[in-house]
Amino acid sequence: MILNIDPKHAGALRCHGFVYFYSLKSYTESLNDLCESLRIEKDKAFALRHGGQVYFTIKH
């Protein structure tokens, strides 16, 4: 999977069968970048801010 997100500002990690995307950008910018890159509707992605980063979960 190729994400159109600057690797200096974002990344991903796998944990317990889920892939979590994280970002150092603002919450709104991060969620918009992820949805645009993965071509998914915004109501299918959820974000959580923790420790200055934004983590995502995608519902499918």
PyMOL commands that set and color helices and strands:
alter all, ss='L'
color gray80, all
select helices_A, chain A and resi 27-38+42-44
alter helices_A, ss='H'
color red, helices_A
select strands_A, chain A and resi 10-15+18-23+45-50+53-58
alter strands_A, ss='S'
color yellow, strands_A
deselect
rebuild
show_as cartoon
